[in-house]
Amino acid sequence: MTLILTASALEDLASMAETIAAVECGFVDIARGTAQQPAPMSLHLPSSDARYLLMSGLADTQQLAAVKLLSDIPANREAGLPTQRSSILLADQRTGETLALLDGRVPTRVRTAAASAVASKYLARPDSSTLGLIGAGALAIAHVEALLHVLPIKKVVVWSRSKATIQAFEARTAHHAIEFVAASSVQETVEAADVLCTLTPSEEPLVRGGWFRPGLHINAVGARPRLTHREIDSAGMGRSKVFVDSMETAVQKSGDLMMAVSEGAISLDEVRGELGAVIAGQLAGRDNDDDVTLFNSVGIGMQDLAIGRLLYDAAVRHGLGTDIDMSR
């Protein structure tokens, strides 16, 4: 039987602490060779600007094979539709049975925030207390929850072009016993932060390396999976010790990295390595408190696999979803 899980069934099905632990385990599995993380396949035609990405993973720990189809269609904005949609398929590694089909919106949002938390746990200064957010949408709300699990955050400085988005953000995060400041500019946010998360689908860089203070950690998250889109300028990439979730994936999907490479600010040889190697103790992360570290979060199939296992098991325990016999 195949379990169909809609977005409403998946909301709040797993805790953030569980998600962070699952994503961290996925990164370690890649580093230790107990998971396979191939580069994504990107499909597009000259007839439109749409991109369709196939993101996959295979892992012994979770006993799963997984693939996500991510549709990235900027033109949907004009029609009032989501510009990104996705579905995740989970198959039993041992038997090949299709266990579940999940709507990808909730898993993608939560696992992305969890990945930033894992990166911050291993790369940020342990005493980091001010979180800066560029963007104030649903992903920013998830990042507040995730970062609170790994660092002693006492203040959140947030910037958005939209006052309504800031107001909604403040309403959704008011239950956290921390100070919130609405910044008047991106620069103000960057300069105030100990940990900075960039969460916008920007095409042109919003964040300048000249604003980076010693000791800053950045999670570069929001840019679309296109080599021409970025949030961080080349100077910022060049100033940072850069870590990636997957080198193969970053080379194919990260405009933040590859545009900086093309402009000569950094070479691929200067990328420190993959986050999983840091977690597994195979690679050093931050060398000292003055280092500027940057996690180039492009998104990988193993993150979807890790949270997919978590959500599927929880749905089975709680009797959620719709079972369908796909073999009939």
N, C-alpha and C positions, 0 to 999 in steps of 0.2 A: 504494500500500500504506500501511496505517496501522500504526505501531509501538506496541504495547501495553507500557507500562513499569510494573512493579509496584514497591512500596516497597523490596523487597529488591534489585532491580536498580538502584535510584537511590541507595542508600546509598553514600556515599564516591565517587560517580562523578565529581564535580568538586571541585576544591580550594576552600578558603575564599577564597584570594587571587583565583582566577578568578571566584568568585561575587560578591565585593565589587566587582571591576572591572565585571562585567556589570550589577549593580544600579546602580552609579554612572552608567554609560553610559545606562541607562534613564531615570534622573532628568534627565540633561542633555537627552536627546531630547525629553522633555516640555517642558522650558523653551524649547528652540529650535524647537518646532513640528514636529519630524520624527516625532513620535508623538502619537497621540490617546489620552487617558485620560478616558473618560466616568465619571460618577458610578455607583456600583453600584446594582443593583436589588435590593430586599429584599422577599421574598415571605413572607407569614404569614397564618394563618387563626385565627379566634377559638377553634377547637377545641383548640389547644395553644399552648405557649410556643415552639415551634420556629420558627426563621428560616432561610430559604434565600436566600443572596446570590449574585447573578451579578456577577462581577468580570471586566472585559474590558480589552483593550488592542490597539492597532494601531501598528506601527512600521516605518519604512523601514529603519533600521539592521539589524534582525534579520530583515526580510522575512517577518514573521509577523503573523497575527491570532491572539489567544488569548482564551479565556474559562475561568474557573474557577467551578464550582458548589461553594459552601461551605455545608454543612449544619451549623447551630448548634443543638444539641438538648440543653439542660441536663438533661432528664429521663433521658437515657441513663445518667447517673452511677448512678442507683439500680439499673439493670440490669447494671452492670459493663461498660458499653460506652463507647467514646470519645464525648465530648460534641461534638466537631467532626470532621467528615470532609469530604474534598474531592477533586475530580478536575479536571484541567487538560487542555483540548483545544487543540492547536496546529494551525493551518491555514496553508498557504503563501499569503502575501499576493498573489503573482502569479497563481496558478492556482486558488486556493480548495481545493486538495486537503487533506484531513485527514491531516496528517503523523503525529500521535502523540496518544495518550491516556495521561496520567500520573496515577498515584496522587498525591494532593496533600500527603501528610503530610511527607515528606522535603523536597520543594522549599519548602513553606511555612515550615518550621522554619529552614532554612538561609538563605533569602532574607530572612527577618525579622531574623535576627542580622546579616546583611550590611548591611541598611538601617540598623541601629543603628550599625554600624561606620562607614558612610559619613557619617552625621549627626555622629558623634563626631569624625571626621577634620576636618570643616569647622566645627564649632561648639564643641567642647571646647577647653580650654587645651592647647596642644601638649605641655606638661610634665605632663599628668595621669598620675598613677602608681598611684592607688588606685581600683579598680573596685568599686562596691557593687551587689549583686544582691538584689532582693526576689523570692524564689522560687528554687528550686534544682533544677528539673526539667530535661528534655531541652533546653528553650529556653535555660536558664541555661548549660548546658554549651556549647551552640553560641555563645552570646554571649562566653564566655571566649575561645574560639578566634578569633572574629571581631575582638574589641577588641584582642587581642595583635598583630594585623596592622597596626593604625593608630596605636597609642599605646604609650608606654613603661611598660606596666602591670607593677608589681612586687608588688602585693598585691591580693587579692580578699577582700572582706568580704561574706559571704552570710548571708541569713536565710531560714528556712522554718519553718512550723508543725510540720513532720515531721522528727524526728531521723533516721528511716530515709532520707528524701530527701536530707538533708545528707550522710549517710554514703555514699550512692550517688554523689552529686555529687563528693565528695572522691575517691572511687575512680576516677571517670571523668576527673578533671582532674589527678590526681597527677603525670602525666608532664610537666606544665608546671613550669618552674623558677621558680616564684613562691610567695609566702607566701599561705596560705589561713587565714582567720579565720571561725569560725562565730559570728555575732552573736547576742546574747540578745534583741534587739528590732529592730523596723523603724527606730526613731529612731537607735539606735546605728549601723546601716548607713548611713542617710542622712548623718549627721553625720561619718562617716569618709570618705565618698566624694568623689573628684574627678569621677568619672563614675558616675551611678546609672542602672541599668536596672530598671524595674518590670515583672515578668513573671508576674503572677498574674491569674486570671480573676475579679478582685474586683468585687463590686457596690457596696460602700461604700469610700470612700477610706481607704487604708492609710498614705499618705504625706502629711505636713502641711508646708505652706509655711513655717511657723515654724521648721522644722528646717534650712532651706536655708542653707548657708554661701555667702558671696560666691565667685564663680568656678565654682560647680557647673554641670555639664551633666547633664540628665536625658533619658533615652530612655523615654518612656511607651509601653509596648508591649502589656501583657497583657490589658487589659480587653476584654471581648467587644464585638463590633460592634453595640452597642445604646446608645441615647441615655440610658439610665437606669443604666448601669454605668460605674464609674470607679475609678482607683487613686490619683489625685492630688486633693487637696481644692481648693476654689476659691481659697483664699489662695495655694496653690502656683502655680496657673495665673496668678494675678494678679501674682505676684512675678517671673515669668519672661518672657523674650523667647521667644515661642512661634513655632515653625516647624512646618509640616505637610508630609506627602508629597503631598497633593492637597487643595486647599481644598474643592472640591465634595464629595469623599468625606468629609472631616472633618465637615462640616456635617451629613451624613446618618448618620454612623456613630460619632462620637466623643462619648461621655458625658463624658469628661474636659474637653473644650472646651465643649460646649454646655450642660452643667450649670453651669459657671463663668460662662458668658454669661448664663444665666437668673438667676443669683444676683447679677449685677452686678459680678463681680470683674474681668471683662475683656470687651471688645467685639470683634466680629469685625473691626472696622477696626484693632484693636490687634494682631492676629495679624501677625507680621512678613512672612510669605509662605511660599512653597513651597521645599523644600530644593533642588530642581533649579535654581532661580534663583540660589541661593547658589553652587552648584558651577559654574554657567555664568558667574559673575562679574556677574550682572545685579542682585544684591541683596547688601547687606552682611550678614554673620553676626554674630559676636561683636564688639562695639565695644572692649571692654577686658577685662582679666583678672578684674575684679570682677563682670561680668555673670553673671546666672543664665540659662542658655539651656535650652530644652526642645524636644525633637523629639516631636511628637504622632504616633506611628507607628500609623496605623489599617490600613495594608495596602492596596495598589492592584494592579490587574490588570497594570500594566507590570512590576512586580516578578516576577510569575509568568511573564510573557512572556519577560523577560530570562533568568531561570534556566531556563525551559523550552527556549530556544534552546541554552543551554550544555549541558544534560543530554541533549537529543535528539542533538546533534552528537556528544557523547562516546559515547552508546549505539551510534550507527551505527558509529563508529570501532572500538569494542570488540566489535561483533557481539552486543549484548545486546538483550533484549526479544523479543517475538513479533510477526511481521508478519501482518496480516490484510487481505485484500482486502475492503473494506467495500462495494464496488460490486457484488459478486456477489449 
